[in-house]
Protein backbone atom coordinates (compact mmCIF):
# COMPACT_ATOMS: atom_id res chain seq x y z
CA UNK A 1 0.00 0.00 0.00
CA UNK A 2 1.43 3.37 -1.02
CA UNK A 3 2.17 5.98 1.61
CA UNK A 4 -0.55 8.66 1.80
CA UNK A 5 -0.36 11.77 -0.33
CA UNK A 6 -0.02 15.23 1.21
CA UNK A 7 -3.22 16.33 3.02
CA UNK A 8 -4.09 12.69 3.77
CA UNK A 9 -3.01 10.23 6.44
CA UNK A 10 -3.34 12.42 9.52
CA UNK A 11 -3.51 11.00 13.05
CA UNK A 12 -6.77 12.71 14.01
CA UNK A 13 -9.59 10.66 15.54
CA UNK A 14 -12.67 12.18 13.88
CA UNK A 15 -14.82 11.13 16.84
CA UNK A 16 -17.97 10.74 14.77
CA UNK A 17 -19.87 9.24 17.71
CA UNK A 18 -19.51 12.50 19.67
CA UNK A 19 -20.90 14.83 17.00
CA UNK A 20 -24.52 14.42 18.13
CA UNK A 21 -23.73 14.93 21.82
CA UNK A 22 -24.75 18.57 22.23
CA UNK A 23 -23.79 18.71 25.91
CA UNK A 24 -20.35 17.24 25.25
CA UNK A 25 -19.78 19.71 22.41
CA UNK A 26 -20.72 22.70 24.59
CA UNK A 27 -18.61 21.47 27.50
CA UNK A 28 -15.61 20.72 25.30
CA UNK A 29 -15.74 24.00 23.41
CA UNK A 30 -15.62 25.73 26.80
CA UNK A 31 -12.58 23.71 27.88
CA UNK A 32 -9.54 26.07 27.94
CA UNK A 33 -7.35 23.22 26.63
CA UNK A 34 -9.44 22.50 23.54
CA UNK A 35 -7.93 23.68 20.28
CA UNK A 36 -9.33 25.88 17.50
CA UNK A 37 -7.94 25.61 13.96
CA UNK A 38 -8.47 29.03 12.34
CA UNK A 39 -9.14 29.64 8.66
CA UNK A 40 -9.39 33.15 7.25
CA UNK A 41 -10.84 33.46 3.75
CA UNK A 42 -9.22 30.24 2.64
CA UNK A 43 -5.90 30.87 4.37
CA UNK A 44 -4.51 28.80 7.23
CA UNK A 45 -2.47 29.88 10.23
CA UNK A 46 1.05 28.44 10.30
CA UNK A 47 4.41 29.19 11.88
CA UNK A 48 7.56 28.83 9.79
CA UNK A 49 10.54 27.09 11.38
CA UNK A 50 13.43 27.25 8.94
CA UNK A 51 12.37 25.42 5.79
CA UNK A 52 9.47 23.71 7.53
CA UNK A 53 6.08 24.96 8.68
CA UNK A 54 3.83 23.98 11.57
CA UNK A 55 0.09 24.38 11.95
CA UNK A 56 -0.97 26.84 14.63
CA UNK A 57 -4.05 25.94 16.64
CA UNK A 58 -5.35 28.37 19.23
CA UNK A 59 -6.33 27.16 22.68
CA UNK A 60 -9.81 28.12 23.81
CA UNK A 61 -8.08 30.14 26.53
CA UNK A 62 -6.24 32.17 23.87
CA UNK A 63 -9.39 32.66 21.79
CA UNK A 64 -11.34 33.82 24.84
CA UNK A 65 -9.40 37.08 24.75
CA UNK A 66 -10.63 37.76 21.20
CA UNK A 67 -14.11 38.29 19.71
CA UNK A 68 -13.80 35.00 17.85
CA UNK A 69 -14.94 32.32 20.29
CA UNK A 70 -18.51 31.36 19.26
CA UNK A 71 -21.29 31.03 21.82
CA UNK A 72 -22.98 28.27 19.80
CA UNK A 73 -20.92 25.04 19.76
CA UNK A 74 -22.44 24.19 16.38
CA UNK A 75 -20.73 27.26 14.90
CA UNK A 76 -17.28 25.71 15.33
CA UNK A 77 -17.27 22.35 13.49
CA UNK A 78 -15.74 19.49 15.43
CA UNK A 79 -12.70 18.09 13.64
CA UNK A 80 -11.89 15.40 16.18
CA UNK A 81 -9.42 14.43 18.87
CA UNK A 82 -5.63 14.62 18.72
CA UNK A 83 -3.02 14.66 21.45
CA UNK A 84 -5.74 14.20 24.06
CA UNK A 85 -7.51 17.43 23.04
CA UNK A 86 -10.59 18.21 20.99
CA UNK A 87 -9.97 20.23 17.84
CA UNK A 88 -12.56 22.52 16.25
CA UNK A 89 -12.47 24.53 13.03
CA UNK A 90 -12.86 28.28 13.46
CA UNK A 91 -13.91 30.50 10.56
CA UNK A 92 -12.41 33.97 10.96
CA UNK A 93 -13.57 35.15 7.52
CA UNK A 94 -16.38 37.44 8.78
CA UNK A 95 -13.94 39.46 10.88
CA UNK A 96 -11.91 42.49 9.82
CA UNK A 97 -8.68 41.45 8.10
CA UNK A 98 -6.50 44.07 9.80
CA UNK A 99 -7.77 43.02 13.22
CA UNK A 100 -7.32 39.32 12.48
CA UNK A 101 -3.75 39.85 11.33
CA UNK A 102 -3.02 41.92 14.43
CA UNK A 103 -4.38 39.23 16.73
CA UNK A 104 -2.48 36.36 15.11
CA UNK A 105 0.69 38.29 14.28
CA UNK A 106 2.69 36.89 17.19
CA UNK A 107 1.46 33.34 16.59
CA UNK A 108 2.13 32.84 12.89
CA UNK A 109 1.16 33.80 9.34
CA UNK A 110 -2.00 33.33 7.31
CA UNK A 111 -1.04 31.54 4.10
CA UNK A 112 -2.65 29.70 1.20
CA UNK A 113 -2.45 26.04 2.20
CA UNK A 114 -1.72 24.58 -1.23
CA UNK A 115 1.52 26.60 -1.44
CA UNK A 116 3.02 25.06 1.71
CA UNK A 117 1.61 21.52 1.84
CA UNK A 118 4.98 20.01 1.01
CA UNK A 119 6.73 21.70 3.97
CA UNK A 120 4.17 20.68 6.61
CA UNK A 121 4.35 17.40 8.45
CA UNK A 122 1.69 14.89 7.46
CA UNK A 123 -0.57 15.36 10.48
CA UNK A 124 -0.55 19.16 10.25
CA UNK A 125 -1.24 19.17 6.51
CA UNK A 126 -4.19 16.78 6.95
CA UNK A 127 -5.63 18.80 9.84
CA UNK A 128 -5.47 22.11 7.97
CA UNK A 129 -6.95 20.60 4.81
CA UNK A 130 -9.83 19.13 6.81
CA UNK A 131 -10.60 22.44 8.52
CA UNK A 132 -10.40 24.39 5.25
CA UNK A 133 -12.64 21.97 3.37
CA UNK A 134 -15.31 21.73 6.06
CA UNK A 135 -15.53 25.49 6.55
CA UNK A 136 -15.72 26.09 2.81
CA UNK A 137 -18.72 23.75 2.64
CA UNK A 138 -20.46 25.67 5.44
CA UNK A 139 -19.80 28.98 3.68
CA UNK A 140 -21.58 27.72 0.53
CA UNK A 141 -24.57 25.97 2.10
CA UNK A 142 -26.34 28.56 4.21
CA UNK A 143 -29.52 27.94 2.24
CA UNK A 144 -31.39 24.78 1.36
CA UNK A 145 -31.05 23.39 -2.15
CA UNK A 146 -34.54 21.89 -1.87
CA UNK A 147 -36.71 24.85 -0.83
CA UNK A 148 -34.33 27.80 -0.45
CA UNK A 149 -34.86 28.10 3.29
CA UNK A 150 -32.08 28.99 5.71
CA UNK A 151 -30.02 26.11 7.07
CA UNK A 152 -28.43 25.63 10.49
CA UNK A 153 -25.38 23.64 11.54
CA UNK A 154 -26.04 20.37 13.35
CA UNK A 155 -24.08 17.27 14.47
CA UNK A 156 -20.96 19.18 15.40
CA UNK A 157 -20.83 20.92 12.03
CA UNK A 158 -21.16 17.76 9.93
CA UNK A 159 -24.72 18.39 8.82
CA UNK A 160 -26.80 21.42 7.90
CA UNK A 161 -30.55 21.17 8.33
CA UNK A 162 -33.11 23.35 6.63
CA UNK A 163 -35.12 25.34 9.15
CA UNK A 164 -38.09 25.44 6.75
CA UNK A 165 -38.51 21.99 5.22
CA UNK A 166 -36.20 19.94 7.45
CA UNK A 167 -34.02 18.61 4.59
CA UNK A 168 -30.60 17.42 5.73
CA UNK A 169 -27.46 18.36 3.83
CA UNK A 170 -24.11 16.67 4.43
CA UNK A 171 -20.61 17.89 3.50
CA UNK A 172 -19.91 17.28 -0.17
CA UNK A 173 -16.66 16.48 -1.94
CA UNK A 174 -16.48 16.54 -5.73
CA UNK A 175 -14.76 13.46 -7.21
CA UNK A 176 -12.18 14.23 -9.87
CA UNK A 177 -9.95 11.82 -11.76
CA UNK A 178 -6.34 12.69 -12.42
CA UNK A 179 -4.19 10.46 -14.57
CA UNK A 180 -0.72 9.95 -15.92
CA UNK A 181 -0.99 8.55 -19.43
CA UNK A 182 2.09 6.74 -20.67
CA UNK A 183 3.28 5.17 -23.90
CA UNK A 184 6.49 3.22 -23.61
CA UNK A 185 9.12 5.57 -22.19
CA UNK A 186 7.02 8.72 -22.56
CA UNK A 187 4.21 10.38 -20.60
CA UNK A 188 1.50 12.81 -21.68
CA UNK A 189 1.43 16.20 -19.95
CA UNK A 190 -0.65 19.30 -20.63
CA UNK A 191 -0.38 23.05 -20.08
CA UNK A 192 -3.43 25.09 -19.12
CA UNK A 193 -3.73 28.69 -20.26
CA UNK A 194 -4.08 29.96 -16.69
CA UNK A 195 -0.83 28.33 -15.51
CA UNK A 196 2.70 29.79 -15.47
CA UNK A 197 4.27 29.61 -18.92
CA UNK A 198 6.47 26.53 -18.39
CA UNK A 199 4.11 24.56 -16.13
CA UNK A 200 3.00 21.14 -17.40
CA UNK A 201 0.99 18.57 -15.46
CA UNK A 202 -1.10 15.44 -15.74
CA UNK A 203 -4.59 15.58 -17.22
CA UNK A 204 -7.59 15.72 -14.88
CA UNK A 205 -11.32 16.32 -14.79
CA UNK A 206 -14.49 15.86 -12.77
CA UNK A 207 -16.47 12.64 -12.78
CA UNK A 208 -19.87 13.02 -14.44
CA UNK A 209 -23.17 11.45 -13.28
CA UNK A 210 -23.65 7.84 -14.37
CA UNK A 211 -19.94 7.38 -15.09
CA UNK A 212 -17.43 4.98 -13.60
CA UNK A 213 -13.99 6.26 -12.63
CA UNK A 214 -12.35 4.30 -15.43
CA UNK A 215 -14.81 5.77 -17.93
CA UNK A 216 -14.09 9.25 -16.61
CA UNK A 217 -10.35 8.73 -17.15
CA UNK A 218 -10.86 7.59 -20.75
CA UNK A 219 -13.35 10.38 -21.53
CA UNK A 220 -11.22 13.18 -20.09
CA UNK A 221 -8.06 12.10 -21.92
CA UNK A 222 -9.98 11.75 -25.18
CA UNK A 223 -11.69 15.13 -24.74
CA UNK A 224 -8.58 17.04 -23.71
CA UNK A 225 -5.89 15.45 -25.88
CA UNK A 226 -7.63 13.20 -28.41
CA UNK A 227 -5.73 10.17 -27.08
CA UNK A 228 -7.47 6.84 -26.44
CA UNK A 229 -6.36 4.85 -23.40
CA UNK A 230 -6.43 1.29 -22.11
CA UNK A 231 -5.22 -0.51 -18.98
CA UNK A 232 -6.52 2.11 -16.53
CA UNK A 233 -5.15 1.33 -13.05
CA UNK A 234 -5.81 3.01 -9.71
CA UNK A 235 -2.80 4.65 -8.07
CA UNK A 236 -3.89 6.62 -4.96
CA UNK A 237 -6.12 9.46 -3.83
CA UNK A 238 -5.73 12.88 -2.27
CA UNK A 239 -8.05 15.28 -0.45
CA UNK A 240 -7.82 18.55 -2.37
CA UNK A 241 -9.89 21.22 -0.60
CA UNK A 242 -9.22 23.91 -3.21
CA UNK A 243 -12.06 24.30 -2.92
CA UNK A 244 -13.76 20.90 -2.47
CA UNK A 245 -12.40 17.90 -4.37
CA UNK A 246 -11.12 14.39 -3.80
CA UNK A 247 -8.51 13.61 -6.44
CA UNK A 248 -8.61 9.99 -7.60
CA UNK A 249 -5.26 9.15 -9.16
CA UNK A 250 -4.78 6.67 -12.01
CA UNK A 251 -2.22 5.54 -14.52
CA UNK A 252 -3.29 4.61 -18.03
CA UNK A 253 -1.58 3.22 -21.11
CA UNK A 254 -2.16 5.05 -24.36
CA UNK A 255 -3.73 3.05 -27.18
CA UNK A 256 -3.14 5.93 -29.62
CA UNK A 257 -0.51 8.66 -29.58
CA UNK A 258 -1.72 11.39 -31.95
CA UNK A 259 -2.60 14.52 -29.94
CA UNK A 260 -5.70 16.44 -30.97
CA UNK A 261 -6.49 19.12 -28.40
CA UNK A 262 -10.18 19.58 -27.76
CA UNK A 263 -10.23 21.40 -24.43
CA UNK A 264 -10.30 25.21 -24.51
CA UNK A 265 -8.47 25.39 -21.16
CA UNK A 266 -5.60 23.30 -22.50
CA UNK A 267 -3.14 25.46 -24.44
CA UNK A 268 -0.72 22.62 -25.18
CA UNK A 269 -0.23 18.89 -24.70
CA UNK A 270 2.92 16.91 -25.42
CA UNK A 271 4.64 13.59 -24.94
CA UNK A 272 7.73 13.88 -22.73
CA UNK A 273 10.34 11.16 -22.53
CA UNK A 274 11.58 10.01 -19.14
CA UNK A 275 15.09 11.28 -19.89
CA UNK A 276 13.69 14.80 -20.47
CA UNK A 277 12.15 14.92 -16.99
CA UNK A 278 14.46 12.80 -14.84
CA UNK A 279 17.08 15.48 -14.10
CA UNK A 280 15.51 18.54 -12.38
CA UNK A 281 18.44 20.74 -13.46
CA UNK A 282 17.87 19.98 -17.15
CA UNK A 283 14.08 20.06 -17.42
CA UNK A 284 12.72 22.46 -19.99
CA UNK A 285 9.39 22.57 -18.16
CA UNK A 286 8.16 23.12 -14.62
CA UNK A 287 6.40 20.20 -12.95
CA UNK A 288 3.32 20.70 -10.72
CA UNK A 289 3.20 21.58 -7.02
CA UNK A 290 5.29 19.11 -4.96
CA UNK A 291 2.29 18.70 -2.63
CA UNK A 292 -0.03 17.55 -5.42
CA UNK A 293 -0.96 14.05 -6.47
CA UNK A 294 -0.11 15.14 -10.02
CA UNK A 295 3.53 15.50 -8.95
CA UNK A 296 3.35 12.17 -7.11
CA UNK A 297 2.10 10.39 -10.26
CA UNK A 298 4.96 11.84 -12.30
CA UNK A 299 7.65 11.19 -9.69
CA UNK A 300 6.52 7.59 -9.17
CA UNK A 301 6.67 7.01 -12.92
CA UNK A 302 10.12 8.58 -13.13
CA UNK A 303 11.28 6.31 -10.31
CA UNK A 304 10.01 3.29 -12.21
NORGI-V982344 format. One line per field, one symbol per residue. phi: phi as a letter, one per 20 degrees, with the letter a starting at -180 (. if undefined). burial: 1 if it has 16 or more other C-alpha atoms within 10 Angstrom, else 0. A space follows every 50 residues. Layout:
BEGIN
phi = ???
burial = ???
END
This chain:
BEGIN
phi = .ffffgncmfdfeflffefeefffgffffefgefddeecclnddeccecm edccfddefgffffedeefffeffecgfeqdblmcfcceceegfefffff fffegeercecffffcgfdefgffffffffffffffgffdcfcffecnff dcfclmndacdffedngdcdgdcefcecbdecbmeccecccegeeggefc bfebaffegmcfffffgffffffecmeecblecfdacbfcecdbcdedec dbefeccfecfcdffeebbbedfgffdfegfdfecdefggeefgffffff ffem
burial = 00001111110100000010000010011100111111111111111000 00111111110010000110001111111111000111111110000001 00010001111111011111111111111111111111001111000011 11111111111100000110101011111111100111111100000011 11111110000011011111110111111001001111111001111111 11110010101010010111111100100000001011111111111100 1100
END
